[in-house]
Amino acid sequence: MGQAEFKRSHPLSEEEMQQDITQAIKEWDEANRMFQFAQTDEQIDYAIYSLIACEKKYSMLLKKAKIQHLDKKNSEATRSERGGER
């Protein structure tokens, strides 16, 4: 998913973003516990896929949060510049 796709998706409030990131961390921790207690080959494979998916989700959310923050800062700077031109 490219940067443009992140911008097109519905922006979340800071509170919603924080909740999503916190939930992703919980899911990642749970996947890690699942891996630690996996006994069969199938359980190990499933736990590894879950860990990878959780890591990707967490990374995606952090990237989206960073982009939203940068977009917010850029729009605020643009408004300040326009106000200063008057």
N, C-alpha and C positions, 0 to 999 in steps of 0.2 A: 504494500500500500504506500503510495507516494505522498509527499507532503501536500500536494493539491487535494488529494482525497481526504486528508485529515481536515483541511480547511472547509471542504464542502459539507462534511458531516456536521450534524447539529451540535453547536457549542454547548458545553455543560457549564453550570455555575461552578464556582470554586468549591462550594460545599459538595455538590454532586461528584465533582472530579475527585475530591479527597475521599469520599465514600467509596468510589469505584477502585481507587488505588488501595485503600485499606482492605477492601474485599479481595482484591487480587493477591495481596500479601498473605491473607488468611488461606486462600486457595493454594497458594504456592507452598505454604507451611504444611498444609494437609497432604499435598502431593509428596512432599519430602518425607513425612511420617509414613505414608503408604509405602514408599520405596524402602524405608528402613525396616519395615516389618514384612515385606514381600518374601514369600518362600518359594513359590513355583516360578518356572520360567515365564509363564503367562502373566503372573502378577508382577514380576519384575519388568517385563516389556510394557505392560499397561502403566506402571508407575513411572517409567522413563518417559513415555509419551505424554503422560499427565504433567510431569515436571517441565518438559520442553514447552508444552502449550501454556502452562502457567507463567513461565519465564517470558514467553513471547507476549502474552497479554499484559503483563506488568510493564515490559519495555514499551509496548504500544501506547499504554496509558500515560507513561512518563513523557513520551515523545509528544503526544497530543497536548498534555498539560503545558509543556514547554512552548509549543507552537501557539496555543491559545494565549499564553502569557505574553509572548513576543508580539502577537497581533494586537493585543490590548495595549501594550506599551507604544506600539507604532501608531495606533489610532489616536491615543492620547497626545502623542508628540505632534501629530498632524494637526489636531485641534488647537494645540498651544501655538503652533507656528501660524496658523490662520488667524488666530486671535491677535497675535503680535503684529500682523501685517496691516491692521486697521489703523 
